[in-house]
Amino acid sequence: MYAAAPVSAILYKCKVTETDIPYTYADQNLSITALMKIKLLKRYKPDRFTFETLKKEYGIYAVRGPRGIPNSLSAALKK
């Protein structure tokens, strides 16, 4: 799980345990109709997978939502 600025780093490895949990929330900026439950599997030090590291070592130049990751980053996250 990537934390945006000011942290700008991958901090957690999680597993989705349940999806499509009905939930209703809305305001002028956001509308939510479903949630998911996640289980924390691992914590990473804030300086380990910074955005700068993701760019330089793994070729990731934007984090905008769910996406695939390079095999090299997947392997590093499993260590």
MOKAWO-V977088 format. One record per pair of residues at least 24 apart in sequence whose ideal C-beta (glycine too) atoms are under 10 Angstrom apart, sorted by the first residue. I is the first residue (numbers start at 1). GAP is how many residues later the second one is. Records with the same first field share a line. If there is no record, write none. Layout:
BEGIN
I->GAP / GAP
END
This chain:
BEGIN
1->37 / 39 / 42 / 43
2->47 / 49 / 52 / 58 / 61 / 62 / 63 / 65
3->43 / 60
4->47 / 59
5->46
7->39 / 43 / 44
8->38 / 41 / 42 / 43 / 44 / 46 / 55
9->35 / 36 / 37 / 38 / 39 / 40 / 41 / 42 / 43 / 44 / 45 / 54
10->34 / 36 / 38 / 39 / 40 / 41 / 43 / 44 / 50 / 53 / 59 / 63 / 66 / 67
11->31 / 32 / 33 / 34 / 35 / 37 / 38
12->26 / 28 / 29 / 30 / 31 / 32
13->26 / 27 / 28 / 29 / 30 / 31 / 64 / 65
14->24 / 25 / 26 / 27 / 28
15->24 / 25 / 26
42->35 / 36 / 37
44->32 / 33
48->28 / 29
49->24 / 27 / 28
END
